[in-house]
């Protein structure tokens, strides 16, 4: 085994240890905020439960990686044939496959959460069709890769397992880029339109919101890892710390949700309503606002508006009739 691979493996174990500490801090802040909130929605409880499961999964992943390094460098440092021979003989050991399965399940959960955030921010079922198809493909490649890597002669970094792994990473990256780009675009464009009408929405459209809501760190680090992994570089293992962000990114989203700073359907509707009624008209003299959203909702809103206008007209007519009748009575009394 080249020195670069050993160095990369050692470095990533230490980086993962730091990121695991970050995850623990975020998790306890989340639990503290959840207990502090007096009113809990079912979505709050679900997110906290999901974060707990992901914490267990990422703990399995990190501990198996550290344990394998200990076995390879310390316990079996005198293995016949050296470290290369030990790695070749034990790369498919059961706990390595267990750790890989844990982190890949964590990735699937994170991507599904991001697809949900995409749906909430865009309010469109159509826009999540492609990400859901890609997510389904991830499941197939994940199962295939784990099966090949877990075989007695399997190796995650070589052979068929490497092909499955590269395909899974490519599909995962495509899903992340697609969802991240759409979320970022929606938030940034909405923020600019709100700024144009002098409405402050920095809490939901600022840089922090863009980075957290779109899980941008996970997508960026995943790109670097996929490039080096596809090239079969020994340094690829050093960038596998992106796996820790499959737990950190959802944790930050949950914390924003519990602090009532995350995007919700109500927040989205409020901002779009402000834009629709406050944007200036375009040069042609027509309103530049386009009604978006569910047509049924628009029909209901227009129906309610019509009812208000009809009621206003009715009130005006009644007032006019009352004034006329009063005037006639006044004239009659003067004649008497």
C-alpha positions, 0 to 999 in steps of 0.5 A: 500500500503506497505511503500516500494512501496510508497518510490519507487514511490517517489524516481523514480519521483525524478530520472525521474525529473533529467533525464528529465533535461538531456533530455532537455539539449540534445534536445537543443544541438541537435537543436543547432547542427542542426541549425549550420549544413549548409547542412541538409539531409532528415535523419537529419530532420527526426531524429530531428522530431522524437526526438521532438515527443519523448520529447512530449511523455516523458513529458506526461509520467513524468507529469502524474506520478508526478501529480498522486503522488501529488493527492495521497499524498497531495490532497487526503491524507485524502481519506477514507481508506487511500492511499491504497484505493485511489490507488485501486480506481484510478490506472486506471484513464484516465491520468495514461493510457495516460501516460503509452501509451505515454511512450510505444509508445516511446519505440516502436519508440526507438526500431525501430530506433535501428533496423535501426542502426543495418541494417546500421552497418551490411548492411544486411536485413536478420539480422533484420528479427528476431528483426522486428518480436519481434517488431511486437509482442511488438505492440500486447502486448502493445495494450493488456496491455493498454486495460486491465490497462485502464479498470475501474477495471484494474491494471497495476501491477496485473491481466491480465494487469500484464501478458500483461505487463510482456510479453511486457517487456520480448519481449522488453528486448529480442529485445534490447538485440539482437540488442544491442549485434549485434551492439556491436559485429560488432563495437568491431570486426571492431575496432580490425581489424582496429587496427590490420592494424594500422588504428585509428577509435576510433571515430566510434569504441571506448567505447563511440561509443559502448555505444551510438550506441547500446543504452546500458544504456536503455538495462541494466536498462530495465533488472533490471526493468523486473526482479523486475516487473516479481517478482511483487516486490514493488521496481520495480516501482523504476527502471521504470526510464529506461523509460526515456532512451527511449528518452535519448538514441535516442537523443544521437544517433541523436546528433552523427549523426548531428556531423558526428560521427555516423556510416553511410553506407559510414563509414562502406564501407570505413572501410571494404575496408581498412580491405580488402586491408590491412589485412595480409595474413593467414598462408596458404598463402591465403588472409584472407579477405573475400568480404562481402556485396551485391553480385551485388556491388561486381560484379560491383567493379570487373567489374570496376577493370577488365576495369582498368586492360584492359585499362592498358594492352591496354596502355602498348601495344600502348606504345610498338608499338609506341616505336617499330615504333620510333625505326624502323624510327630511323634505316631507317634514319641512313641507308639513 
